[in-house]
Amino acid sequence: MNILILSAGTRNKVVQYFKENVGAEGKVIATDCSNLAPAVYEADAFYLVPRITAPGYLDQILEICKKESIDGVFSLIDPELSLLAKEREKFLAVGTTPIISPYDLVETCFDKYRMYKLLQEMNIPTGRCYEDLESFFRDKEAGLISYPVFVKPVKGSASININKVSSDEEIRVLFHLYDNLMIQEFMDGQEYGADVYIDMISGKCTSIFVKKKIKMRAGETDKSVSFKDPELFTMIQNFVEKCGFCGMIDIDIFKINGVYYISEVNPRFGGGYPHAYESGVNMPVQVIANLAGEENSVTIGQYEEGICMMKYNEVAIVRLKDEEIVEG
């Protein structure tokens, strides 16, 4: 079984986990646009590729898939996920399965207002969102929402360009300066993260790992503790199966006054996935089973509570010989 991990960056652990599970005959290949991306050196082989916006990028990835007999491919960065989903048939034509949810669903995940409307339609609690100032000010006057609120891009990731604001003036200034913004209700409660796997053959949710977030850094979970709640498991399972998600996804959740609210969905491995894996929730082995044509059994919640994850800095040292440094 050969796996291709695109835009590996600093996600060393994900590369390591797949290497642990592909077996003696399998390979893990990685790509990045920089030879200073430490995760590529964990792989059996790696390729330096252009940025995903460069002409011919997709053709180069397809060539790698053919050359390395890649069975499954996935990306670790948001901008590439839509490309994988949209060009699914081209990958299948060279014998490679993109490990990604359907294109329309991926696009919904990256459009926060579309995701808000989807959650509303499914009667799943979520924070109020507004695309226009008039609707927001009207609801504020009616007492349906109050300051502080978040102003953020409709599309974006890693908590980039998110502002917590507390006045009409601040909101008006931001909407005047920038396009494609939205207002999101500030959810003041305990935050959780869920690492979820949806079987690519059966469509059933087979694994859910929930962690209580203790500390965040750059939009990723920095410290967390494992947590279980059958009510939350049921809500997540129903949501992902009804939507038609596929493979691994990451869900942000808040609990406010005893009610769980879904905040965001990322259709990829989350930055806190190592917590799940080290607690026994092995998603790489489920990916590999699916690629081999095997359905996975449902193992939701099969892990211990109270296991803590604490991230820390590490370094990779590599001699590049005569190669130039490529930063992409």
Backbone bond lengths (Angstrom), bond angles and torsions (degrees), N, CA, C in turn:
res aa  C-N    CA-C-N  psi(-1)  N-CA   C-N-CA  omega(-1)  CA-C   N-CA-C  phi
1 M - - - 1.467 - - 1.523 109.54 -
2 N 1.308 117.01 123.48 1.461 121.74 -178.36 1.527 110.06 -114.63
3 I 1.326 115.91 129.53 1.456 122.53 -175.86 1.527 109.22 -118.56
4 L 1.331 116.13 136.76 1.463 121.71 175.38 1.527 108.69 -112.37
5 I 1.336 115.74 123.17 1.460 122.19 178.94 1.522 107.95 -108.75
6 L 1.315 116.39 114.15 1.461 121.68 -177.06 1.526 110.90 -90.10
7 S 1.338 115.12 144.23 1.472 122.00 176.73 1.526 110.31 53.39
8 A 1.337 115.12 55.32 1.469 121.33 -173.62 1.524 112.77 -65.07
9 G 1.336 116.97 -33.99 1.461 120.81 174.48 1.512 114.31 54.86
10 T 1.326 116.04 -119.76 1.467 121.70 -179.15 1.528 112.11 -108.26
11 R 1.329 116.87 16.25 1.471 120.14 -176.26 1.530 110.60 -88.06
12 N 1.327 115.21 58.12 1.471 121.26 -177.03 1.519 112.62 -56.13
13 K 1.315 116.41 -41.38 1.459 119.99 -175.46 1.527 112.08 -61.85
14 V 1.316 117.17 -39.88 1.469 119.53 -179.73 1.523 110.12 -62.64
15 V 1.330 116.90 -42.27 1.469 120.30 177.58 1.525 109.78 -62.43
16 Q 1.319 116.77 -45.08 1.467 120.69 179.28 1.527 111.33 -59.37
17 Y 1.318 116.85 -43.55 1.463 120.43 -176.80 1.528 111.65 -63.88
18 F 1.320 117.18 -39.28 1.464 118.71 177.63 1.525 110.67 -69.62
19 K 1.323 117.90 -36.60 1.468 119.70 176.90 1.525 110.89 -62.38
20 E 1.317 116.63 -34.80 1.466 120.40 179.44 1.526 112.01 -67.81
21 N 1.326 117.74 -19.82 1.462 120.80 -170.95 1.520 115.95 -115.44
22 V 1.337 119.10 -11.69 1.470 119.18 -176.12 1.526 113.03 -75.82
23 G 1.319 117.77 -16.82 1.457 119.91 179.53 1.519 112.22 89.55
24 A 1.319 115.24 168.62 1.466 121.01 -175.01 1.517 112.82 -63.16
25 E 1.324 117.07 -29.51 1.466 120.62 -178.24 1.525 112.88 -89.33
26 G 1.317 116.72 -8.41 1.462 119.96 -175.30 1.516 112.95 -93.64
27 K 1.328 114.90 164.85 1.460 121.64 178.56 1.526 109.52 -134.28
28 V 1.319 114.56 149.04 1.462 121.21 170.94 1.520 107.29 -116.54
29 I 1.320 115.75 118.41 1.459 122.50 179.43 1.524 107.53 -108.70
30 A 1.323 117.08 141.52 1.461 121.05 179.64 1.520 110.29 -125.50
31 T 1.328 115.74 156.02 1.462 120.79 173.08 1.524 109.28 -131.22
32 D 1.310 114.84 158.59 1.455 122.05 169.47 1.522 107.56 -165.02
33 C 1.335 116.11 164.17 1.461 119.56 178.02 1.521 111.56 -89.70
34 S 1.338 116.89 0.68 1.463 121.14 179.32 1.517 110.56 -132.53
35 N 1.349 116.07 140.03 1.464 118.36 174.03 1.526 111.26 -85.80
36 L 1.322 116.38 10.62 1.462 121.52 171.49 1.529 111.18 -106.74
37 A 1.322 116.01 18.30 1.468 121.05 174.10 1.525 107.58 -87.49
38 P 1.320 119.26 107.10 1.466 120.63 -170.54 1.523 115.18 -60.88
39 A 1.321 118.07 -29.96 1.468 120.08 -175.43 1.521 112.92 -65.00
40 V 1.340 118.17 -27.47 1.469 118.85 -177.02 1.522 111.43 -65.55
41 Y 1.334 116.75 -25.42 1.467 119.98 -178.31 1.528 112.37 -78.98
42 E 1.329 116.75 -7.19 1.469 121.08 173.90 1.525 110.85 -83.65
43 A 1.334 117.25 -19.20 1.466 121.71 -174.48 1.525 111.41 -79.21
44 D 1.335 115.67 166.02 1.466 120.41 175.88 1.520 110.92 -69.04
45 A 1.317 116.26 -29.74 1.465 122.25 175.79 1.518 107.07 -159.30
46 F 1.336 116.49 157.63 1.464 118.51 177.74 1.517 110.27 -143.97
47 Y 1.326 113.98 160.03 1.460 121.79 179.23 1.527 109.19 -126.74
48 L 1.321 116.17 134.49 1.457 121.02 169.43 1.520 107.82 -84.19
49 V 1.304 116.76 127.35 1.465 121.44 -176.76 1.528 108.82 -129.06
50 P 1.338 117.61 163.15 1.471 119.61 176.29 1.527 110.54 -68.97
51 R 1.317 115.66 174.66 1.461 119.76 171.82 1.528 109.19 -64.50
52 I 1.317 116.41 156.50 1.467 119.41 -173.19 1.527 112.65 -65.33
53 T 1.333 116.92 -18.59 1.468 120.48 179.75 1.526 112.81 -86.00
54 A 1.334 117.32 -5.93 1.468 120.58 -176.96 1.530 110.68 -72.60
55 P 1.336 117.42 145.36 1.475 120.35 176.02 1.528 110.58 -58.93
56 G 1.306 116.55 136.83 1.458 120.80 177.39 1.512 115.30 82.28
57 Y 1.345 117.01 3.83 1.467 119.39 -178.13 1.525 111.60 -58.87
58 L 1.317 116.92 -49.51 1.462 120.57 -177.56 1.521 111.26 -60.12
59 D 1.322 117.27 -42.46 1.466 120.59 179.76 1.522 110.99 -60.86
60 Q 1.329 116.37 -37.62 1.462 119.74 179.37 1.528 111.01 -66.25
61 I 1.329 116.78 -40.82 1.469 120.03 178.51 1.527 110.65 -65.76
62 L 1.318 116.97 -40.75 1.468 120.41 178.13 1.523 111.17 -63.14
63 E 1.325 117.25 -36.62 1.468 120.94 177.25 1.521 110.94 -64.82
64 I 1.330 116.58 -40.16 1.468 120.24 176.80 1.524 109.71 -62.24
65 C 1.323 116.35 -42.42 1.472 120.41 179.18 1.524 111.10 -59.43
66 K 1.323 116.47 -42.48 1.472 120.20 179.53 1.524 111.03 -69.21
67 K 1.323 116.54 -46.11 1.468 121.08 -176.88 1.524 111.97 -62.27
68 E 1.337 116.43 -40.63 1.469 121.23 -174.45 1.529 112.93 -97.35
69 S 1.340 117.12 6.26 1.479 121.49 -178.41 1.527 110.97 50.01
70 I 1.318 115.20 54.59 1.464 121.60 -175.92 1.530 110.54 -75.08
71 D 1.338 115.22 129.23 1.469 120.78 178.18 1.525 112.01 -86.44
72 G 1.330 116.52 -39.72 1.459 120.24 -178.38 1.511 111.37 -142.67
73 V 1.333 116.35 145.12 1.464 121.42 -178.39 1.526 109.59 -133.25
74 F 1.333 116.26 141.51 1.461 120.77 172.39 1.522 108.96 -149.05
75 S 1.319 115.13 162.93 1.461 120.97 -179.78 1.522 110.15 -117.80
76 L 1.333 114.69 155.72 1.455 120.39 179.23 1.523 112.85 -107.29
77 I 1.341 117.72 5.30 1.463 119.97 177.64 1.528 110.52 -123.02
78 D 1.312 115.36 145.18 1.463 120.94 -175.01 1.529 114.77 -59.20
79 P 1.350 119.57 -46.85 1.473 118.52 -174.84 1.527 114.29 -59.04
80 E 1.329 117.01 -23.06 1.461 120.36 -176.34 1.528 113.16 -87.92
81 L 1.309 116.90 -15.86 1.462 120.04 -174.76 1.523 111.96 -66.47
82 S 1.324 116.13 -40.90 1.469 119.49 178.50 1.520 111.07 -63.14
83 L 1.332 116.17 -38.29 1.466 120.65 178.55 1.523 110.70 -61.56
84 L 1.325 117.12 -46.92 1.470 120.96 179.56 1.525 111.20 -60.63
85 A 1.332 115.64 -44.03 1.466 119.31 -178.09 1.526 111.43 -68.40
86 K 1.327 116.29 -41.66 1.465 120.81 -177.54 1.517 112.04 -67.25
87 E 1.338 116.74 -36.93 1.466 121.35 -175.68 1.524 112.06 -100.22
88 R 1.307 116.46 25.32 1.470 122.01 -177.06 1.528 112.55 -50.36
89 E 1.322 117.77 -45.98 1.462 121.06 -175.97 1.525 112.12 -63.85
90 K 1.318 117.57 -34.03 1.466 120.36 178.51 1.525 110.90 -66.26
91 F 1.322 116.56 -37.26 1.469 119.52 176.62 1.528 110.51 -69.43
92 L 1.316 116.77 -44.21 1.465 119.69 179.35 1.524 111.14 -60.39
93 A 1.330 116.91 -31.98 1.465 121.12 -179.17 1.524 112.39 -66.53
94 V 1.346 117.21 -22.51 1.472 119.83 177.63 1.527 110.80 -104.55
95 G 1.349 116.73 12.75 1.459 120.92 175.10 1.512 115.36 86.39
96 T 1.335 117.27 16.03 1.464 122.22 -177.33 1.526 110.13 -115.62
97 T 1.328 116.37 132.03 1.462 121.06 178.89 1.524 110.63 -97.71
98 P 1.338 118.43 120.23 1.466 119.90 173.33 1.532 109.94 -71.97
99 I 1.306 116.12 127.88 1.466 121.02 -179.41 1.521 106.59 -92.84
100 I 1.319 115.78 86.05 1.456 121.68 -171.42 1.526 108.96 -160.94
101 S 1.308 116.00 152.08 1.467 121.73 176.96 1.527 110.60 -72.93
102 P 1.344 117.85 166.57 1.463 120.96 179.27 1.530 112.38 -56.59
103 Y 1.325 115.38 149.95 1.467 122.10 -173.00 1.530 112.87 -54.89
104 D 1.321 118.14 -49.51 1.466 120.44 -177.61 1.525 111.76 -60.63
105 L 1.327 116.12 -35.68 1.460 120.66 179.46 1.528 110.69 -71.01
106 V 1.325 116.49 -39.58 1.468 120.78 176.15 1.527 110.01 -60.73
107 E 1.330 116.49 -45.01 1.464 120.58 179.17 1.530 110.96 -63.07
108 T 1.313 117.10 -36.43 1.464 120.35 177.47 1.523 110.93 -64.51
109 C 1.323 116.99 -39.31 1.469 120.73 178.77 1.521 111.79 -61.40
110 F 1.318 116.94 -34.22 1.459 120.49 -176.43 1.527 113.16 -90.33
111 D 1.313 116.77 -3.48 1.458 121.41 174.30 1.527 106.46 -112.36
112 K 1.326 115.95 101.06 1.463 120.03 -170.97 1.527 112.62 -61.57
113 Y 1.322 116.93 -32.05 1.467 118.43 179.49 1.529 110.75 -73.21
114 R 1.320 117.29 -39.15 1.469 120.31 175.87 1.521 110.69 -61.65
115 M 1.331 116.78 -40.92 1.462 119.73 178.04 1.528 110.56 -64.53
116 Y 1.322 116.61 -39.44 1.468 120.93 177.05 1.529 111.02 -58.98
117 K 1.336 116.23 -45.30 1.468 120.30 179.95 1.529 111.17 -65.60
118 L 1.342 117.17 -38.42 1.466 120.65 178.13 1.523 110.77 -62.85
119 L 1.332 116.77 -45.89 1.460 120.45 179.65 1.528 110.92 -62.79
120 Q 1.326 116.42 -39.07 1.471 120.14 176.18 1.526 111.28 -60.37
121 E 1.333 116.22 -46.35 1.463 120.85 -179.18 1.525 111.64 -61.04
122 M 1.343 116.39 -31.07 1.458 120.89 -178.86 1.526 112.52 -90.13
123 N 1.342 116.13 3.51 1.471 121.85 -179.17 1.522 112.63 58.87
124 I 1.333 115.35 37.18 1.460 121.24 176.24 1.525 107.94 -101.60
125 P 1.329 118.32 126.13 1.464 120.21 -178.95 1.533 112.04 -56.47
126 T 1.329 115.93 135.36 1.462 122.44 177.48 1.520 107.85 -157.10
127 G 1.317 116.89 159.13 1.457 120.47 -179.49 1.521 111.88 -68.01
128 R 1.340 116.92 145.97 1.463 120.94 178.18 1.525 110.52 -62.77
129 C 1.343 115.87 143.07 1.465 121.78 178.97 1.526 109.60 -133.43
130 Y 1.327 115.05 149.29 1.470 121.24 -178.98 1.521 109.88 -139.46
131 E 1.320 115.35 136.35 1.461 120.45 175.33 1.527 112.38 -97.06
132 D 1.327 117.24 -17.99 1.463 119.06 -178.29 1.523 110.02 -129.20
133 L 1.330 115.48 150.66 1.459 121.42 -175.41 1.526 112.55 -67.29
134 E 1.327 117.01 -37.45 1.467 119.87 -176.91 1.525 111.92 -58.81
135 S 1.331 116.08 -45.89 1.473 119.86 -179.89 1.521 110.89 -63.65
136 F 1.335 115.84 -40.26 1.467 119.59 179.93 1.524 110.95 -64.36
137 F 1.341 116.60 -49.75 1.462 119.72 -178.16 1.533 111.36 -63.31
138 R 1.326 117.03 -34.90 1.463 120.80 177.86 1.531 110.96 -63.54
139 D 1.345 116.00 -45.88 1.467 119.39 179.75 1.524 111.53 -70.08
140 K 1.329 116.23 -32.09 1.470 119.21 177.16 1.526 110.38 -64.53
141 E 1.330 116.22 -43.23 1.467 120.25 178.01 1.522 111.13 -64.24
142 A 1.329 116.56 -31.86 1.471 120.97 -179.99 1.525 112.24 -81.26
143 G 1.328 116.79 -4.13 1.459 120.69 178.98 1.517 114.76 80.16
144 L 1.343 116.92 15.19 1.467 120.52 -179.30 1.523 112.40 -83.38
145 I 1.336 116.83 -18.22 1.454 121.61 178.53 1.520 107.83 -151.61
146 S 1.321 116.79 150.91 1.462 120.61 -178.73 1.521 109.83 -142.51
147 Y 1.324 115.72 166.21 1.460 120.46 176.84 1.520 110.04 -75.05
148 P 1.339 117.49 153.78 1.471 127.51 -0.46 1.530 111.90 -78.26
149 V 1.336 114.47 160.44 1.465 121.58 173.70 1.523 108.10 -135.06
150 F 1.329 115.39 165.63 1.461 120.40 174.23 1.521 109.44 -98.23
151 V 1.319 116.25 137.44 1.456 122.20 168.60 1.520 106.20 -112.88
152 K 1.327 116.01 123.58 1.466 119.91 -174.12 1.524 110.00 -146.28
153 P 1.341 116.76 161.35 1.468 119.15 174.13 1.528 110.50 -63.76
154 V 1.336 116.39 143.61 1.464 120.07 175.56 1.520 109.58 -59.04
155 K 1.331 116.19 -37.55 1.455 121.53 176.51 1.523 108.72 -117.73
156 G 1.326 116.16 134.86 1.458 120.24 -179.34 1.505 110.23 166.64
157 S 1.336 116.26 168.02 1.461 120.79 -179.66 1.515 109.56 -148.73
158 A 1.346 115.54 170.13 1.469 123.68 176.46 1.531 112.70 60.22
159 S 1.348 117.06 30.10 1.463 122.00 177.16 1.522 112.99 57.90
160 I 1.339 117.49 29.86 1.462 122.12 -178.80 1.528 109.82 -81.08
161 N 1.343 115.75 135.42 1.471 123.06 175.75 1.521 113.39 59.94
162 I 1.320 116.25 35.88 1.462 120.83 175.47 1.526 108.78 -99.28
163 N 1.322 116.70 129.88 1.459 121.63 -179.11 1.521 110.25 -120.66
164 K 1.317 116.10 131.65 1.457 121.50 172.90 1.527 107.08 -93.06
165 V 1.323 117.01 118.05 1.464 119.92 -173.26 1.525 110.96 -122.30
166 S 1.344 114.64 156.41 1.461 119.70 -173.57 1.520 113.65 -133.08
167 S 1.341 117.59 15.62 1.464 118.72 -179.55 1.520 111.32 -153.06
168 D 1.344 114.76 157.09 1.464 120.35 176.12 1.521 110.59 -59.56
169 E 1.327 115.87 -40.12 1.470 120.20 -176.37 1.527 111.31 -61.45
170 E 1.338 116.63 -44.69 1.468 120.01 179.40 1.527 111.20 -60.16
171 I 1.315 116.55 -43.94 1.466 120.80 -179.13 1.524 110.72 -63.77
172 R 1.331 116.43 -44.06 1.466 119.65 -179.40 1.525 111.10 -62.45
173 V 1.325 116.71 -40.43 1.470 120.55 179.47 1.522 110.68 -63.02
174 L 1.333 117.15 -46.66 1.466 120.77 -178.91 1.526 111.51 -63.13
175 F 1.326 116.92 -43.39 1.469 119.97 179.70 1.529 111.66 -68.63
176 H 1.330 116.87 -25.43 1.468 120.44 176.31 1.527 110.81 -75.63
177 L 1.331 116.14 -36.95 1.465 120.42 -175.11 1.524 113.00 -80.87
178 Y 1.333 117.39 -32.65 1.464 120.22 -171.23 1.530 111.27 -128.06
179 D 1.323 114.73 151.04 1.463 121.24 176.86 1.526 110.61 -97.05
180 N 1.313 115.76 165.52 1.470 123.29 172.60 1.528 113.21 55.67
181 L 1.335 114.40 46.05 1.460 119.90 176.14 1.525 110.16 -101.94
182 M 1.314 115.31 161.44 1.459 121.34 173.30 1.519 108.63 -140.97
183 I 1.312 115.19 160.85 1.463 122.03 177.10 1.517 107.72 -109.22
184 Q 1.331 115.75 131.45 1.467 120.52 -179.27 1.518 109.45 -124.72
185 E 1.294 115.44 136.15 1.464 121.52 177.85 1.524 110.16 -56.88
186 F 1.332 116.21 136.73 1.458 121.29 175.93 1.523 108.39 -78.27
187 M 1.311 115.75 119.35 1.461 120.27 -178.46 1.523 109.12 -99.28
188 D 1.318 114.76 108.98 1.456 121.36 -176.32 1.525 108.92 -98.88
189 G 1.310 115.59 89.52 1.454 120.33 -179.25 1.512 110.37 -163.27
190 Q 1.320 116.78 -175.70 1.459 120.96 177.89 1.521 109.68 -72.29
191 E 1.335 115.92 131.82 1.459 120.27 -179.70 1.529 110.01 -98.88
192 Y 1.334 114.88 140.37 1.458 122.45 177.91 1.523 109.25 -127.60
193 G 1.315 115.53 157.73 1.457 120.86 172.61 1.516 108.74 -127.08
194 A 1.327 116.71 140.27 1.466 121.14 179.45 1.521 109.66 -121.98
195 D 1.323 115.81 124.80 1.466 122.10 171.17 1.522 106.40 -95.54
196 V 1.327 116.34 122.00 1.465 121.24 -169.54 1.526 110.07 -128.64
197 Y 1.342 115.91 139.38 1.467 120.23 173.47 1.520 109.24 -121.07
198 I 1.341 114.73 130.09 1.459 121.81 176.44 1.517 107.57 -114.10
199 D 1.321 116.49 121.24 1.457 121.74 -175.65 1.532 111.03 -57.26
200 M 1.335 116.39 131.70 1.466 121.07 -175.97 1.524 112.64 -77.46
201 I 1.327 116.93 -9.77 1.468 120.85 178.82 1.526 110.92 -102.90
202 S 1.329 116.75 -52.68 1.469 120.50 -175.68 1.525 113.27 -84.91
203 G 1.329 116.95 -23.21 1.458 120.44 -175.04 1.518 113.40 78.75
204 K 1.338 116.60 3.67 1.461 120.55 179.63 1.531 110.75 -85.82
205 C 1.316 115.36 146.83 1.459 120.68 172.70 1.527 107.59 -75.78
206 T 1.329 117.06 119.01 1.466 120.25 -174.46 1.524 113.74 -106.17
207 S 1.332 117.84 -23.51 1.464 120.43 179.69 1.518 110.77 -141.84
208 I 1.317 115.62 137.20 1.462 122.15 170.24 1.524 107.50 -136.64
209 F 1.319 115.84 126.69 1.463 121.51 173.70 1.523 106.99 -122.24
210 V 1.326 116.63 124.17 1.463 120.44 -179.28 1.522 109.71 -112.92
211 K 1.319 114.66 135.60 1.457 120.73 177.03 1.524 109.93 -125.28
212 K 1.308 115.95 137.65 1.460 120.97 172.88 1.525 107.19 -82.44
213 K 1.322 116.06 123.02 1.462 119.96 -176.51 1.528 110.40 -80.01
214 I 1.321 114.56 129.81 1.461 120.53 -179.58 1.523 110.73 -104.33
215 K 1.335 116.16 -39.64 1.470 120.60 179.82 1.519 109.21 -148.23
216 M 1.357 115.78 139.57 1.458 121.94 178.66 1.524 109.84 -113.17
217 R 1.365 115.44 155.47 1.462 121.22 174.36 1.523 107.94 -148.73
218 A 1.344 116.47 121.29 1.473 122.95 178.79 1.526 111.67 52.37
219 G 1.325 116.28 40.19 1.455 120.49 176.16 1.509 115.02 82.04
220 E 1.342 117.83 -0.36 1.462 121.50 179.54 1.520 110.29 -114.20
221 T 1.332 115.16 154.23 1.458 120.66 177.99 1.518 109.78 -72.12
222 D 1.331 116.22 124.64 1.463 121.75 -178.70 1.529 111.32 -100.45
223 K 1.330 115.87 -38.62 1.461 121.41 176.98 1.528 107.76 -139.46
224 S 1.316 115.74 137.43 1.468 119.22 -177.37 1.518 110.11 -157.29
225 V 1.336 115.61 166.45 1.461 121.38 177.90 1.526 108.32 -135.48
226 S 1.328 116.65 137.67 1.467 120.97 -177.26 1.529 110.62 -66.17
227 F 1.330 114.48 147.97 1.468 121.63 -169.87 1.523 108.92 -149.40
228 K 1.332 116.98 148.30 1.466 121.01 177.77 1.522 110.71 -132.42
229 D 1.332 115.12 142.92 1.459 121.40 171.89 1.524 107.55 -158.35
230 P 1.338 118.15 112.02 1.470 120.85 -179.30 1.526 113.29 -54.84
231 E 1.334 117.34 -34.54 1.470 120.71 178.72 1.527 110.49 -61.37
232 L 1.333 116.30 -43.85 1.464 120.52 179.62 1.525 110.81 -68.92
233 F 1.330 116.87 -40.32 1.469 120.13 176.91 1.534 110.50 -56.47
234 T 1.325 116.36 -45.72 1.469 120.58 -178.35 1.522 111.36 -63.58
235 M 1.338 116.47 -42.96 1.462 119.94 179.76 1.525 110.91 -61.43
236 I 1.332 116.74 -45.71 1.466 121.09 -179.34 1.521 110.62 -64.88
237 Q 1.333 116.54 -45.95 1.466 121.03 -178.87 1.526 111.22 -58.47
238 N 1.316 116.97 -47.44 1.468 120.46 179.53 1.525 111.48 -62.95
239 F 1.313 116.68 -42.74 1.469 121.65 -178.24 1.522 111.69 -62.18
240 V 1.335 117.51 -51.82 1.470 119.38 -173.74 1.523 111.97 -70.76
241 E 1.344 116.94 -33.95 1.466 118.90 179.67 1.525 111.70 -72.67
242 K 1.320 117.40 -40.33 1.467 120.17 179.07 1.522 111.49 -66.62
243 C 1.334 116.63 -36.26 1.468 120.49 -179.97 1.526 112.02 -72.68
244 G 1.342 117.06 -31.53 1.459 120.63 -177.92 1.508 114.07 92.11
245 F 1.340 116.56 28.98 1.463 119.52 175.94 1.520 110.10 -64.08
246 C 1.322 115.40 162.50 1.463 121.28 -173.69 1.521 109.55 -146.71
247 G 1.346 117.11 135.24 1.459 120.27 178.94 1.518 111.36 77.27
248 M 1.335 115.79 -148.20 1.458 119.94 -174.79 1.526 111.19 -94.17
249 I 1.332 115.34 136.52 1.457 120.88 175.37 1.525 109.04 -137.79
250 D 1.326 114.53 164.83 1.458 122.48 -176.58 1.529 107.33 -129.21
251 I 1.330 117.55 128.24 1.464 121.44 -175.59 1.525 109.68 -122.61
252 D 1.346 116.17 133.48 1.461 122.37 174.11 1.523 108.97 -98.13
253 I 1.330 115.70 133.23 1.464 122.06 -172.92 1.527 109.51 -135.71
254 F 1.319 116.79 145.55 1.461 122.43 171.35 1.527 108.83 -119.97
255 K 1.330 115.47 149.73 1.463 120.55 171.30 1.521 107.89 -118.31
256 I 1.346 115.68 118.51 1.455 121.77 -177.27 1.522 108.57 -129.76
257 N 1.318 116.19 121.89 1.476 121.57 -179.92 1.526 111.92 51.83
258 G 1.332 115.62 41.97 1.459 120.93 175.67 1.511 115.61 81.41
259 V 1.342 117.83 3.12 1.467 121.92 -178.26 1.523 109.44 -114.47
260 Y 1.348 115.98 134.95 1.464 120.85 176.74 1.527 110.10 -87.48
261 Y 1.329 115.81 133.51 1.461 123.35 177.55 1.525 108.97 -120.11
262 I 1.322 117.36 129.84 1.464 120.20 172.45 1.520 108.19 -83.96
263 S 1.323 115.76 129.03 1.461 121.30 -177.63 1.523 112.12 -100.53
264 E 1.335 117.29 -55.30 1.462 121.21 -178.15 1.522 109.80 -144.97
265 V 1.330 115.35 157.86 1.463 122.22 176.79 1.523 108.30 -130.64
266 N 1.322 116.26 128.17 1.466 121.90 176.59 1.525 108.58 -114.10
267 P 1.336 118.85 119.96 1.476 120.95 -175.09 1.526 113.26 -83.55
268 R 1.332 115.86 57.07 1.464 122.17 -177.48 1.526 108.05 -163.53
269 F 1.352 115.72 177.96 1.459 119.56 171.12 1.523 109.07 -62.53
270 G 1.314 117.69 130.68 1.457 121.16 175.02 1.519 110.65 -79.18
271 G 1.332 115.25 162.06 1.461 119.68 179.92 1.516 113.19 -64.40
272 G 1.332 116.99 -21.12 1.464 120.32 179.73 1.514 114.07 -96.46
273 Y 1.345 117.95 11.41 1.467 119.42 -177.37 1.533 113.98 -57.99
274 P 1.354 119.75 -33.22 1.473 117.73 178.48 1.523 113.76 -51.75
275 H 1.319 117.64 -30.78 1.466 120.25 177.46 1.525 110.39 -60.91
276 A 1.327 116.20 -43.68 1.464 120.49 179.68 1.527 111.19 -64.55
277 Y 1.322 116.11 -47.92 1.469 120.33 -176.70 1.523 110.88 -61.45
278 E 1.325 116.10 -46.03 1.468 119.82 -177.80 1.522 111.64 -70.42
279 S 1.329 116.79 -13.31 1.470 121.25 175.32 1.525 111.69 -95.29
280 G 1.333 116.82 4.40 1.459 121.17 175.32 1.511 116.09 101.58
281 V 1.353 118.06 4.17 1.469 120.89 179.43 1.526 107.61 -94.91
282 N 1.325 114.84 93.95 1.468 122.41 -170.52 1.530 110.50 -94.32
283 M 1.322 116.15 97.72 1.467 119.95 178.49 1.528 113.07 -82.97
284 P 1.335 120.08 -34.05 1.466 118.46 175.24 1.526 113.22 -54.43
285 V 1.333 118.15 -39.84 1.461 119.61 -179.22 1.528 110.52 -68.19
286 Q 1.329 117.32 -29.16 1.467 120.39 177.21 1.529 110.86 -73.32
287 V 1.335 116.16 -38.89 1.465 120.22 174.93 1.520 109.94 -58.77
288 I 1.320 116.39 -47.71 1.463 121.83 -177.07 1.527 110.73 -63.92
289 A 1.329 116.91 -41.03 1.469 120.09 177.55 1.523 110.71 -61.12
290 N 1.315 117.45 -45.31 1.466 121.21 179.08 1.517 111.56 -61.61
291 L 1.323 117.23 -42.14 1.467 120.35 179.78 1.524 111.31 -65.10
292 A 1.344 115.97 -25.63 1.465 120.94 177.33 1.532 111.70 -86.38
293 G 1.335 117.07 3.40 1.463 121.08 178.40 1.508 114.70 87.29
294 E 1.338 117.76 15.37 1.457 121.81 -177.19 1.527 111.01 -108.07
295 E 1.334 115.93 134.72 1.462 120.22 173.75 1.524 109.71 -77.32
296 N 1.322 116.12 148.41 1.462 121.20 175.90 1.525 110.30 -95.78
297 S 1.312 116.02 146.40 1.462 120.10 175.39 1.525 109.18 -78.50
298 V 1.319 116.12 158.63 1.462 121.61 -179.40 1.526 109.53 -80.54
299 T 1.333 115.90 123.28 1.470 121.21 -178.37 1.527 110.01 -131.84
300 I 1.304 116.67 39.56 1.469 120.91 -175.85 1.529 110.70 -63.29
301 G 1.324 115.39 129.74 1.459 121.15 174.78 1.508 115.48 77.23
302 Q 1.317 118.28 13.79 1.465 120.64 -179.11 1.533 110.04 -87.47
303 Y 1.316 114.07 74.51 1.468 121.85 176.37 1.522 107.41 -159.58
304 E 1.311 116.91 168.44 1.462 121.32 -178.92 1.524 111.13 -89.27
305 E 1.319 116.13 146.00 1.465 120.72 170.57 1.528 109.33 -80.65
306 G 1.331 115.58 158.92 1.460 120.38 173.09 1.511 115.23 82.94
307 I 1.345 118.05 9.49 1.465 120.96 176.39 1.528 108.26 -88.22
308 C 1.325 116.52 124.00 1.461 121.34 -175.75 1.521 111.70 -98.20
309 M 1.329 115.29 144.44 1.461 121.96 171.48 1.519 108.26 -116.12
310 M 1.341 116.11 134.46 1.457 122.43 175.94 1.521 107.75 -132.81
311 K 1.325 116.94 114.96 1.463 119.59 178.35 1.527 109.83 -78.83
312 Y 1.340 115.34 150.80 1.463 120.12 174.99 1.519 108.53 -146.97
313 N 1.316 116.51 162.81 1.458 120.56 -177.21 1.520 111.52 -79.48
314 E 1.321 115.57 143.60 1.462 122.92 175.17 1.521 107.21 -135.91
315 V 1.335 116.75 163.78 1.463 119.79 179.63 1.522 109.80 -125.45
316 A 1.326 115.41 152.31 1.467 122.14 173.02 1.522 107.57 -119.99
317 I 1.318 116.33 132.06 1.465 121.74 -179.95 1.522 108.40 -115.31
318 V 1.319 117.02 123.35 1.463 122.07 -177.34 1.519 109.37 -136.44
319 R 1.332 116.69 134.91 1.462 120.74 173.29 1.528 107.94 -90.31
320 L 1.316 117.01 121.43 1.457 121.07 -176.85 1.520 113.36 -92.22
321 K 1.328 116.70 3.65 1.468 121.89 177.99 1.526 110.14 54.25
322 D 1.309 116.68 -123.47 1.467 119.51 -177.29 1.526 112.98 -93.64
323 E 1.308 116.26 3.92 1.463 118.81 -178.17 1.530 111.12 -72.93
324 E 1.295 115.06 147.81 1.454 119.92 173.13 1.525 109.30 -80.23
325 I 1.315 114.39 151.98 1.459 118.69 174.34 1.522 108.76 -75.13
326 V 1.328 115.37 127.23 1.463 121.11 -179.65 1.518 107.91 -114.98
327 E 1.318 116.86 116.81 1.462 120.44 -178.09 1.514 112.70 -101.87
328 G 1.341 117.90 0.29 1.453 121.23 175.52 1.513 113.43 74.57
